[in-house]
Amino acid sequence: MKSEHTVLAAEALLQDSPATTPRVPHAVLQGVTRKFGKAGSVFHALGPIDLTLYQGEFFSVVGPSGCGKSTLLDTLSGLASPSDGTVQFENREVKGVPDGVGVVFQEDASFPWLNVRDNISFTLRMRGMEGAEIKRRVDYALAFMGLKDFATAYPAQLSGGMRQRVCIARTLVQQPRLILLDEPFGALDQQTRLLMGDELLRLWRETGATVLLITHALDEAAMLSDRVGVMSSRPGLFIDIVETGWPRDRDSRVVSTPRFGEVNARLWERLRVESLKVMGASHG
């Protein structure tokens, strides 16, 4: 049961910190589709999608299993090319992973034979960056992500949440302007996910990066996002985009507000219909 103090504190947060995110286009998808296979046996996975991510916003994507959420992220990141349509980042067409884009996946992508410091610095060393600059960036990331005391530890010695912090820190040191996250907390328990969500919001605010999060968790999307896009069953299309109305200086206390319940209910109302379509198709 929520305490009166918790509810009042959350409502004060909303009243005192109005959202001021500027509406400057940062990444734009126009008529994007993804199809797999050859003539006569084509699998239509995604689109056509039109979507604009605004500079500095936090945008989440939810949808039924198999609707093309991860395909959307791969296309936006440049890891895959669209079958039709265009993808732009900072007014340039995306051809391969552009400079300034960082990706964090759900799977533990840390190297078990490297300690935390070496895991975080790996990409920078591969790029040939000078040692002094690597140390500066890694020291900052270790402190920012609460990993300073674990710099010489190995992944097997860390919890799942700590290993995911390492993966986020490895992206952070690249100083991305667009951060794409594919179910980064999917394997974590509910309490740890809430705490990691607060850390992610702090990272988002302090870096000023644009963030796109793929998630199955409606409460996670409702808590973290400025906007949430709801995708249809395959082929994935956006059937609703929900504005949460949260202030930029928010944290997990928003889950105690009536508005959180309203956002969560709207997401579920739209997603339930699409999920039933997927279940019906699987039994047909």
C-alpha positions, 0 to 999 in steps of 0.5 A: 500500500502506498504511503501518503508521503510517497504519493505527495512526494511524487505529485510534488515532483510532477508539479515542480519540474515541467518538461522542457524538451525541445522538439528538434528532429534528431533521428527520422524514419520515413516509409521504412519497411523490412522484408526477408526472403525472396520472391514467392516467399517474402516475410514482411516484418516491419512497416511502413514506419514513419517516426521522428525522435526529437533531440534529447527525448526518451522514447520507448517502444512496446509491442507484442512478441515478434512485431519487429521491435528489435528489427526497428532498432537494428534498422535505426542503428544502421546494423541493418538496411531497410528494404524500403524507405530512409533512415536519417540521423542528424540530417544524414542518411544512415549507412552502417552504424553512424558515429554518435550512436551507441547500442546496448543489448539485453544479452550480457555482452561483457568479455569474461576474461577482461576485468571491468575497467578493460571491458569498458575501455575495449572499444576505445582501445580498438579505435586507437584512442590515446591512453590518457583520454581512455583513462579519463573517460573510463574513470568518469564512467566507473564513477558515474555508474557506481563501478569504481570499487569493482574496476578490477573485478571480473564479470563472473564476480558481479550480479546481473545488474552490475554486469549490465552497468558495465555494458552501459558504461562501455556505451557511455565512454563512446559519448553517444548522442543517440543511445539505443537499448534493446531490453537491457533490463529484461533479465533483472528482477523488478526491484533491480529494474526500478533502480536501474531505471533511475540510473538510466534516467540520470544518465539520460539527463546528464548526457543530454542524449536521445534515448530509444528503449525497446521493452516488453515491460509496460510499467518500465516504458510508462515510468521512463519515457517522454513518449511511448510508441505502441506497435501492432502485430506483424508487420509492425506499425505504430498504432498509438504514441502516448505522451506521458507528460513527465518532467525531465527531472523524474525518477521512479516515484512517478509510479505512485501517481495517478497519471502513471496508472492512466498511462499504463492502462492506455498502453495495455488497452492497445497492446492487449488487442494486438497480443490477442491477435498474435495468440489467435494466429498461433492457434489458427 
